[in-house]
Amino acid sequence: MKFISTKEAPEAIGAYSQAVEVNGFIYTSGQIALMPDGTMETTDVEHQTHQVMKNLFYVLEAAGAHFNDVIKTTIYLADMNDFDTVNKVYAHHFGMHKPVRSTVAVRTLPKNALVEIDCIALKDTDVNFG
């Protein structure tokens, strides 16, 4: 097991790692819209989702993986009415790559974030997703 850490994404705000690699699989912790300096992106869900995706990008990059290596994501929304907006930003970042996904409405998220996303990636694959 290898623990992944990068200063390009915010440090963990609890007793957990940004990501862990096991047998080529990268498991990221849920990312909220914290900036690398620990301050919160406090504007709307669209801006928060872009920041979440940036955080995931940098955590995956530190592990030697990319969005095209992602096989599963989970999205947690404070308000399911934000689904369409989050989905558009998510699709923008993943492009033609469409990993499997679950989306769950939750009562609250850390730091009152509007969205949180985690993912599982498999690096060093020769699979072409599109």
N, C-alpha and C positions, 0 to 999 in steps of 0.2 A: 504494500500500500504506500502510495506517495501522496503527500499533502501539497496542494497547489496554493500559491499565494502570489499576488501582484499588487504593486502600489498604484497601478492604473485604475483599480476599482477600490471601493471603500473597504476598510478593514471590517472584519466580523464585529458585530455589536454584542455578541454573546460568546458562549463557550462552544464555538464551532469553527470549521475551516471554510474558506471560500470555495474550495473544491477538493475532491479526492480522486486519485486515479487508481483503479484496480483492474489488472489484466486488460489494459487498453481502453477500459470504460472510464469516462470522466463523469462524475456526479457532482453537479454544482449545488451549492446552497441557494436558497431562494434569494433573489436580488430585488431590492426595493430601490426607489429613486434617490438613493444617497449619492452624492458626488464623492470623488476620491478623497476629498478633504473631510468628509463626514457630515457636511451640511446637506440638508434635504432640498431637493428640487420641489418647490412648493406650489408650482402653478398647476395647471389642469392635468387631467389623466393622459392626454396626448403627450405632453412634455415629460411627464413622469415615465411613461412607457418607453419613450426614446432613451431616457437615462438608464432605465432598467436594461434595455437591450445593449447599450454601450457597456454597462457593467458586465453583462454576460459575455459579450465579445472579448473583453480584456481578460476575463477569467479563463475562458476557453483558450485564448491565444497563449496565456501563460502555461497552459497544459499541453500545448502543441496541437490544439484542435481548432476547428472553425465551425461556423454555423452549418456548413454542408455536412458536418460529421454528426450533427444532433439527430438523435433517433426518437426522443420523447421529451415533451415539455409539459409542465403544469403551470397554469395561470390561476392566480388567486385574485379575485376582484372584490373590492369593498362594496361595489354597486354594479349589479349585473346590467344595468342600463348603459354602462360604459363598454359593453362587449364589442359593439361595432367599431368604436374608435380604437380600442386596444387591438382589435383584429387587423385593422388597416395598418397600424404602425408595425405590428408583428409581421404581417405579410411583406411590408416594405423591406424589413431587415433580412428576412429569410429568402425573398425572391421566389424562384421556382421550386426551391427545396421545401417540402411540406412534411415535417416530422409528425408523428402521431402526437395527440395533445388532449389534455383534459383541462376544462375551465370550471372553476369552482367559485361560488359566491361565499364570502366569509363575513363575519360580523365586523371585525377590525383587523388591521395589519400593524406590524411594528411601526412606531413613529407616525401612526395614522396615515400611512401610505395608501394610495388608491389602487395600486397594482403591485403584485409580486410575481416573479417568474423564476422557476428553476428548470434545469434540463439534465438530460443524460445524453452523452455523446460517445461515439466509438471512433477513436482516431486511427489513422493509418489504414483505412479501408480503401479498396479499389472500386467500391460501389459508386456508380454514377446515378445521381438522383434527378437528373434532368439537365 
